[in-house]
């Protein structure tokens, strides 16, 4: 009597669990689908799904995923789709490797920085360009192409060390904060398990920052005026920007990103909305006669733009010259770069950020009341005085800023005469 033919045993989830309980597993589920687990992984109830196939006359394998994350039914469906692709002449293991490489390229530090900037910085920061500049100049060139999951503390240390070595400890402190927040953003989205920037302090970056005290005396301002006027490459628009920063006592980007619509030259007032100030406090700034003259001159250089200081790209395009710029107005680095090129001799180094300190110190020297001077800088008066004294000092500021602007205008005129006498 012929032997009775037995049907192959149907594999179920119960079968899989019994295999895992028995120890290491290397079993076929059918049609090239394998259920594989080592002794250690079987104890934790986990295994891998592997599809075995032949391609180009060679044996190949593709890992489909982990059990129980992928169930028996799901593994069979994936294997069925992959076998259909193999029949069409596609090597599914090679396809997976290419997709994995593409995913790693997508999840590199540059893409993380871009996503973090778009979601966390651009909508919330008043001046996001400051963060963007550190990312573009210091972080992306150093580690931008590396996959996020390969970043280690040694990479963070390298970025900070480079910045400090370049003589920019303050920027290093900024970079440390941005790196910590950026990789925390990645951890929350499961790109990483640990933040590689965790544990780094200001000691590891630029150190504790000292309060800045640089300001320019009247003699130094006169030297600056002569250097600006006699250096052809500096340009009159940059010169006007310096005078306006000093005369108006505003922050750099409050002026450089200003639009003509904010100014009423007839009423001699510049209205800054809360969204345009660092303190989120609106202010009406009186415009002294010399400031009006400088603004009228600046209109010629703005070529009909909405901005007082349009991006040089826009100006050059009107002249038929091609260029690129990230901003519709002059960028935040423009003035400092221009100042660094001036032949100032032995004059102690200073930056654009020292202009407001210069204005405040010079107004004190002119005998201007401290409340008027502080309000001119749009500073909030602290403590009880700041709570109860809501007076704007507008007329007092008009008088004070007129005195200060007249002093600056005299230096500008003197520099113009000096330049003319040397022609």
C-alpha positions as CSV (number, residue, x, y, z in Angstrom):
1,X,0.0,0.0,0.0
2,X,1.6,3.4,-1.1
3,X,2.5,5.8,1.8
4,X,0.0,8.5,2.5
5,X,1.4,11.9,1.3
6,X,1.5,14.5,4.2
7,X,0.7,18.1,3.5
8,X,3.4,20.6,4.7
9,X,2.6,22.0,8.1
10,X,0.9,25.4,7.9
11,X,3.0,28.1,9.6
12,X,1.2,30.4,12.0
13,X,2.1,33.0,14.6
14,X,1.9,30.2,17.2
15,X,4.4,28.2,15.2
16,X,6.8,31.2,15.1
17,X,6.6,31.6,18.9
18,X,7.2,27.9,19.5
19,X,10.3,28.1,17.2
20,X,11.6,31.1,19.2
21,X,11.0,29.3,22.5
22,X,13.1,26.4,21.2
23,X,16.2,28.7,20.8
24,X,18.0,29.8,17.6
25,X,15.9,29.6,14.5
26,X,16.7,29.2,10.8
27,X,13.4,28.0,9.2
28,X,11.8,28.4,5.8
29,X,8.2,29.8,5.8
30,X,7.9,29.0,2.1
31,X,8.7,30.6,-1.3
32,X,12.1,31.8,-0.2
33,X,10.9,33.5,3.0
34,X,13.1,32.7,6.0
35,X,12.5,33.2,9.7
36,X,15.9,33.6,11.4
37,X,16.9,34.3,15.0
38,X,20.1,33.9,17.1
39,X,20.0,32.3,20.6
40,X,20.1,35.8,22.2
41,X,17.4,37.4,20.0
42,X,15.1,34.4,20.4
43,X,15.2,34.9,24.2
44,X,13.8,38.4,23.7
45,X,11.1,37.0,21.3
46,X,12.6,38.7,18.2
47,X,13.7,37.4,14.8
48,X,14.4,38.7,11.3
49,X,12.5,38.1,8.0
50,X,14.9,37.3,5.1
51,X,14.0,36.8,1.5
52,X,16.3,34.4,-0.3
53,X,16.3,34.5,-4.1
54,X,18.5,34.1,-7.2
55,X,19.5,37.1,-9.4
56,X,21.9,36.9,-12.3
57,X,22.7,33.3,-11.5
58,X,23.8,34.2,-7.9
59,X,22.2,33.6,-4.5
60,X,21.0,36.8,-2.9
61,X,19.3,37.8,0.4
62,X,17.3,40.8,1.4
63,X,16.4,41.6,5.1
64,X,12.7,42.5,5.1
65,X,12.5,43.6,8.7
66,X,12.1,42.4,12.3
67,X,9.5,40.1,13.9
68,X,7.2,40.9,15.7
69,X,7.4,44.5,14.3
70,X,6.5,42.8,11.0
71,X,3.9,40.1,11.3
72,X,3.8,36.8,9.4
73,X,1.1,38.1,7.1
74,X,2.9,41.4,6.4
75,X,6.2,39.5,5.7
76,X,4.5,37.3,3.2
77,X,3.0,40.3,1.4
78,X,6.3,42.1,1.3
79,X,8.0,38.9,-0.1
80,X,5.3,38.6,-2.7
81,X,5.8,42.1,-3.9
82,X,9.6,41.7,-4.0
83,X,9.4,38.4,-6.0
84,X,7.2,40.3,-8.5
85,X,10.0,42.9,-8.9
86,X,12.6,40.2,-9.2
87,X,10.6,38.7,-12.1
88,X,10.7,42.1,-13.7
89,X,14.5,42.1,-13.6
90,X,15.1,44.2,-10.4
91,X,17.6,43.2,-7.7
92,X,15.5,44.1,-4.6
93,X,18.5,43.9,-2.2
94,X,20.4,46.5,-4.4
95,X,17.3,48.7,-4.5
96,X,17.1,48.6,-0.7
97,X,20.8,49.6,-0.4
98,X,20.3,52.6,-2.7
99,X,17.1,53.7,-0.8
100,X,19.0,53.4,2.5
101,X,21.9,55.5,1.1
102,X,19.4,58.1,-0.2
103,X,17.7,58.3,3.2
104,X,21.1,58.8,4.9
105,X,21.9,61.7,2.6
106,X,18.4,63.2,3.3
107,X,19.1,62.9,7.0
108,X,22.4,64.7,7.0
109,X,23.3,67.6,9.2
110,X,22.6,70.2,6.5
111,X,19.0,68.9,6.0
112,X,18.5,68.8,9.8
113,X,19.8,72.4,10.0
114,X,17.4,73.5,7.2
115,X,14.4,71.8,8.8
116,X,15.2,73.1,12.3
117,X,15.7,76.6,11.0
118,X,12.5,76.6,9.0
119,X,10.4,75.2,11.9
120,X,12.0,76.6,15.0
121,X,14.0,79.7,14.1
122,X,12.4,81.5,11.2
123,X,8.9,81.8,12.6
124,X,10.0,82.7,16.2
125,X,13.2,84.8,16.0
126,X,13.1,88.5,15.3
127,X,16.4,88.3,13.5
128,X,16.7,84.7,12.2
129,X,19.5,85.7,9.8
130,X,21.9,85.7,12.8
131,X,21.3,82.0,13.3
132,X,21.4,81.3,9.6
133,X,24.8,83.0,9.3
134,X,26.3,80.7,12.0
135,X,24.8,77.6,10.3
136,X,26.0,78.7,6.9
137,X,29.5,79.8,7.8
138,X,30.6,77.5,10.6
139,X,28.4,74.4,11.1
140,X,27.5,73.3,7.6
141,X,31.0,73.5,6.1
142,X,32.4,71.4,9.0
143,X,29.8,68.7,9.4
144,X,26.9,69.4,7.0
145,X,27.5,66.4,4.8
146,X,27.7,63.9,7.6
147,X,24.7,61.7,8.4
148,X,23.0,62.8,11.6
149,X,23.3,59.4,13.2
150,X,27.1,59.5,12.8
151,X,27.7,62.8,14.7
152,X,29.6,62.3,17.9
153,X,30.8,64.7,20.6
154,X,34.2,64.9,18.9
155,X,32.5,66.5,15.8
156,X,30.9,69.1,18.0
157,X,34.2,69.8,19.7
158,X,35.8,70.2,16.3
159,X,33.3,72.8,15.1
160,X,33.7,74.8,18.3
161,X,37.5,74.6,18.3
162,X,37.6,75.9,14.7
163,X,35.5,78.9,15.5
164,X,37.6,79.8,18.6
165,X,40.8,79.3,16.7
166,X,39.5,81.8,14.1
167,X,39.2,84.4,16.9
168,X,35.5,84.4,17.3
169,X,34.7,83.2,20.9
170,X,31.3,84.9,20.9
171,X,30.3,83.1,17.7
172,X,31.5,79.8,19.3
173,X,29.1,80.3,22.2
174,X,26.3,81.0,19.7
175,X,27.2,77.9,17.7
176,X,27.2,75.7,20.9
177,X,23.7,76.8,21.8
178,X,22.4,76.3,18.2
179,X,24.0,72.8,18.0
180,X,22.4,71.7,21.3
181,X,19.0,72.9,20.2
182,X,19.3,71.5,16.7
183,X,20.3,68.0,17.8
184,X,17.6,68.1,20.5
185,X,15.2,68.8,17.7
186,X,16.6,65.6,16.0
187,X,16.2,63.5,19.1
188,X,12.6,64.5,19.5
189,X,12.0,63.3,15.9
190,X,13.8,60.0,16.5
191,X,16.6,60.8,14.1
192,X,18.9,60.3,17.0
193,X,18.8,58.6,20.4
194,X,21.3,60.9,22.2
195,X,22.2,64.6,21.7
196,X,25.9,64.7,20.8
197,X,26.1,68.4,21.9
198,X,24.8,67.5,25.4
199,X,27.3,68.4,28.1
200,X,29.1,71.1,26.2
201,X,29.2,74.4,28.1
202,X,30.5,77.9,27.4
203,X,33.8,76.7,28.9
204,X,34.1,74.3,25.9
205,X,33.3,77.1,23.5
206,X,34.2,80.7,23.8
207,X,34.1,81.0,27.5
208,X,32.3,83.6,29.7
209,X,31.8,86.7,27.6
210,X,33.0,90.0,29.0
211,X,30.8,93.0,28.8
212,X,31.9,95.2,25.8
213,X,33.0,98.7,26.5
214,X,34.3,100.0,23.2
215,X,33.1,103.4,22.1
216,X,34.5,106.1,19.8
217,X,35.7,109.5,20.9
218,X,35.1,112.6,18.9
219,X,38.7,112.4,17.6
220,X,38.2,108.8,16.6
221,X,34.9,109.7,14.9
222,X,36.7,112.4,12.9
223,X,39.3,109.9,11.9
224,X,36.6,107.4,10.8
225,X,34.8,110.2,8.8
226,X,38.0,111.0,6.9
227,X,38.8,107.4,6.2
228,X,35.2,106.7,4.9
229,X,35.2,109.7,2.7
230,X,38.7,109.2,1.2
231,X,38.4,105.4,0.6
232,X,36.7,105.1,-2.8
233,X,35.8,101.4,-2.3
234,X,33.9,102.2,0.9
235,X,31.1,103.9,-1.0
236,X,28.7,106.7,0.1
237,X,25.8,104.3,0.9
238,X,28.0,102.6,3.6
239,X,29.0,106.1,4.8
240,X,25.4,107.2,5.1
241,X,24.6,103.9,6.9
242,X,27.2,104.7,9.6
243,X,26.0,108.2,10.1
244,X,22.4,107.2,10.4
245,X,23.2,104.4,12.8
246,X,25.0,106.9,15.0
247,X,22.5,109.7,14.7
248,X,19.4,107.5,15.2
249,X,20.8,105.3,17.9
250,X,19.1,102.2,16.5
251,X,20.3,98.6,16.1
252,X,22.1,97.6,12.9
253,X,19.3,95.5,11.4
254,X,16.6,97.9,12.5
255,X,18.2,100.3,10.0
256,X,19.5,98.0,7.3
257,X,16.1,96.3,6.9
258,X,14.1,99.5,7.2
259,X,11.6,100.4,4.4
260,X,10.8,103.9,3.1
261,X,7.1,103.4,4.1
262,X,8.2,103.6,7.8
263,X,9.4,107.2,7.3
264,X,7.5,110.4,7.1
265,X,10.1,112.9,6.0
266,X,7.5,115.7,6.0
267,X,6.7,115.2,9.7
268,X,10.3,114.2,10.4
269,X,9.4,110.9,12.1
270,X,10.4,107.3,11.7
271,X,7.9,104.8,13.2
272,X,9.3,101.5,14.3
273,X,6.6,98.8,15.0
274,X,7.1,96.3,17.9
275,X,7.8,93.5,15.4
276,X,10.8,95.5,14.1
277,X,12.5,96.1,17.5
278,X,14.5,93.8,19.8
279,X,12.4,94.8,22.8
280,X,9.1,94.3,21.0
281,X,8.4,98.0,21.9
282,X,7.2,100.4,19.3
283,X,8.9,103.8,19.1
284,X,8.6,107.0,17.1
285,X,12.0,108.4,16.3
286,X,12.3,112.1,15.6
287,X,14.4,112.9,12.6
288,X,16.9,115.8,12.9
289,X,17.5,118.1,10.0
290,X,20.9,116.5,9.1
291,X,19.2,113.1,9.2
292,X,16.6,114.3,6.7
293,X,19.4,115.5,4.4
294,X,21.2,112.1,4.6
295,X,17.9,110.2,3.9
296,X,17.2,112.4,0.9
297,X,20.7,111.6,-0.4
298,X,20.1,107.9,0.3
299,X,17.0,107.9,-1.8
300,X,19.1,108.4,-4.9
301,X,21.2,105.3,-4.1
302,X,18.2,103.1,-3.3
303,X,17.1,103.2,-7.0
304,X,13.3,103.3,-6.1
305,X,13.5,100.3,-3.9
306,X,11.1,99.8,-1.0
307,X,14.2,99.5,1.3
308,X,16.6,102.2,2.4
309,X,19.5,99.9,1.7
310,X,18.4,97.4,-1.0
311,X,20.5,94.3,-1.6
312,X,23.4,95.2,-3.8
313,X,22.1,92.4,-6.1
314,X,19.0,94.4,-6.9
315,X,20.9,97.5,-7.6
316,X,23.4,95.6,-9.7
317,X,20.6,93.9,-11.7
318,X,19.3,97.4,-12.6
319,X,22.8,98.2,-13.9
320,X,22.9,94.9,-15.8
321,X,25.3,93.2,-13.3
322,X,24.5,89.7,-12.0
323,X,25.0,88.9,-8.3
324,X,23.3,86.9,-5.5
325,X,22.1,87.9,-2.0
326,X,19.9,86.1,0.6
327,X,18.2,89.3,1.7
328,X,16.1,91.9,-0.2
329,X,18.1,94.4,1.8
330,X,21.8,94.8,2.6
331,X,23.0,91.8,4.6
332,X,24.1,91.9,8.3
333,X,27.8,91.4,7.5
334,X,28.1,94.2,4.9
335,X,29.0,97.1,7.1
336,X,31.5,95.2,9.3
337,X,33.2,93.9,6.2
338,X,33.4,97.4,4.8
339,X,34.8,98.8,8.0
340,X,37.5,96.2,8.3
341,X,38.8,97.4,4.9
342,X,39.2,101.0,6.0
343,X,42.8,102.3,6.5
344,X,42.3,103.4,10.1
345,X,45.9,103.3,11.2
346,X,46.4,102.7,14.9
347,X,42.7,103.2,15.7
348,X,41.6,100.5,18.2
349,X,39.4,97.8,16.6
350,X,35.6,98.5,16.7
351,X,32.5,97.1,15.1
352,X,29.1,98.3,14.0
353,X,27.7,97.1,17.4
354,X,29.9,99.7,19.1
355,X,27.9,102.6,17.4
356,X,25.0,102.6,19.9
357,X,27.4,102.6,22.8
358,X,29.2,105.5,21.1
359,X,26.0,107.4,20.7
360,X,24.9,106.8,24.3
361,X,28.3,107.9,25.7
362,X,28.5,111.0,23.5
363,X,25.0,112.1,24.5
364,X,26.1,111.8,28.1
365,X,29.1,114.0,27.2
366,X,26.6,116.5,25.7
367,X,24.8,116.7,29.0
368,X,21.6,115.0,27.8
369,X,19.3,113.7,30.5
370,X,19.8,110.0,31.1
371,X,16.1,109.2,30.7
372,X,16.0,111.0,27.4
373,X,19.2,109.2,26.2
374,X,17.9,105.8,27.3
375,X,14.6,106.3,25.6
376,X,16.5,107.4,22.5
377,X,18.1,104.0,22.4
378,X,14.6,102.4,23.0
379,X,15.8,100.9,26.3
380,X,13.2,100.0,28.9
381,X,13.7,101.8,32.2
382,X,13.9,99.2,34.9
383,X,12.3,98.7,38.3
384,X,9.5,100.8,39.7
385,X,10.5,103.8,37.6
386,X,10.0,101.8,34.4
387,X,6.5,100.6,35.5
388,X,5.1,104.0,36.5
389,X,6.9,106.3,34.1
390,X,5.4,105.8,30.7
391,X,6.3,109.2,29.3
392,X,7.8,109.0,25.8
393,X,10.1,112.0,25.9
394,X,9.4,112.6,22.2
395,X,10.1,116.4,22.2
396,X,13.0,116.0,24.5
397,X,14.5,113.3,22.2
398,X,14.0,115.6,19.2
399,X,16.1,118.3,20.9
400,X,18.7,115.8,22.1
401,X,19.0,113.9,18.7
402,X,19.3,117.2,16.9
403,X,22.2,118.3,19.0
404,X,23.9,114.9,18.5
405,X,23.2,114.8,14.7
406,X,24.6,118.4,14.3
407,X,27.9,117.2,15.8
408,X,28.0,114.2,13.4
409,X,27.0,116.4,10.5
410,X,29.9,118.7,11.2
411,X,32.3,115.7,11.0
412,X,30.8,114.6,7.7
413,X,31.1,118.1,6.3
414,X,34.7,118.4,7.6
415,X,35.6,115.0,6.0
416,X,34.1,116.2,2.7
417,X,36.2,119.4,2.8
418,X,39.3,117.3,3.6
419,X,38.6,115.0,0.7
420,X,38.0,117.9,-1.6
421,X,41.3,119.6,-0.7
422,X,43.2,116.5,-1.5
423,X,41.8,116.1,-5.0
